[in-house]
């Protein structure tokens, strides 16, 4: 397994952790009937639960791009120090992004998002050259 695929697997586990944190925080804000029900009526969350939901959804958006970068790098046999550094940078930024978002740390959450997005973009561009 390349380093990039290893980090991709860790990023997927980060998503699992985000889903768990969001679920726990959200369920603390709603009654049992709502939590177990069909949710035909939208549930409005507030505070940390709402921020965890947005952070989770943001990672659902960014993770496919990172996965493409890791897969392209691996399948084209371009795994190396640069792509490995980019992969770890992405994971570190995304890991730090979750508490930064949950705690409402502005502008740090945006800075961390840009670092992760930049690392993914750099991997994609490096795969082309």
Secondary structure by P-SEA (a helix, b strand, c coil): ccaaaaaaaaaaaaaaaaaaaaaaaaaaaccccccccccccbbbbccaaaaaaaaaaaaaaaaaaaaaaaaaaaaaccccaaaaaaaaaaaaaaaaaaaaaaacccaaaaaaaaaaaaaaaaaaaaaac
